[in-house]
Amino acid sequence: FSKFLDNNRWDKVSLFKSMKPKKMKMAWQTKTKTNDDGIFLMRHMEKYMGEKEEKWDVELGEESVRTSKKIAKLRTFYVSKLANHQINKQRKLNVTEALEFSKLDKKTRCMLVKEGSEARDNLEMKKV
């Protein structure tokens, strides 16, 4: 971040360079959900209202099946908002493809979703 400020000639960049980051301890921290950083980031930006660390609640609990289901719902929510936002240049294509997908039978839709999830998981495994 300080490199960005420095490159853009922000005159107070030295303040950031001398700061030591503080790692917050949050109840919803995870050791296994490595591919959900974007979901956590979006949720944090959505829920943070300036409160102190111990009072900040993003409505996610410790790792559990329930939390995993909530993260999956949030992923769907954020993706749909981004894909269908009026400023998105690919919006028309996204809507067209979503309508085509909805016309498929349930078995085919489930198979495609499963294949997509597995492909994403395989990509994540290659990064590790």
C-alpha positions, -999 to +999 in steps of 0.1 A: +000+000+000+028+024+008+044+017-025+012+027-043+011+060-022+048+066-029+044+060-067+015+084-067+035+110-048+013+112-017+031+135+006+023+117+038+035+082+027+062+083+054+035+080+080+024+046+066+060+034+062+067+038+099+035+021+111+034-015+123+003-034+113-019-049+140-034-082+132-069-084+146-082-115+163-117-122+151-140-151+161-146-159+124-109-163+115-102-194+095-073-217+088-089-238+060-109-213+039-081-201+017-102-195-014-128-172+003-107-142+009-128-121-015-160-131+004-145-122+037-133-088+023-167-080+009-184-089+041-159-069+062-164-038+040-202-043+042-204-047+080-176-025+094-190+007+109-159+019+128-166-001+160-138-015+181-124-049+173-143-068+200-176-053+190-173-058+152-196-085+141-198-097+105-223-123+114-201-153+107-192-177+134-163-201+139-157-226+112-187-250+109-210-264+083-234-236+091-207-210+084-197-227+052-233-226+040-235-189+049-203-182+030-217-200-001-248-178+001-227-147+004-206-158-026-238-162-047-251-128-035-219-109-042-214-126-076-249-118-087-246-082-076-213-077-094-223-096-126-256-078-129-247-043-118-256-016-144-220-004-147-207-039-156-200-039-194-207-077-195-241-074-178-262-082-209-241-113-216-243-124-180-281-120-179-284-139-212-263-167-200-281-169-166-314-171-185-300-199-207-287-217-175-321-214-159-337-232-188-316-263-182-331-292-163-322-294-126-299-324-130-278-306-156-276-274-136-264-293-105-238-311-126-225-279-141-223-262-107-205-292-092-180-292-121-174-255-117-168-259-080-144-287-085-125-267-112-122-238-088-110-261-060-084-276-084-071-242-092-068-234-056-049-266-049-024-257-077-017-223-060-007-240-027 
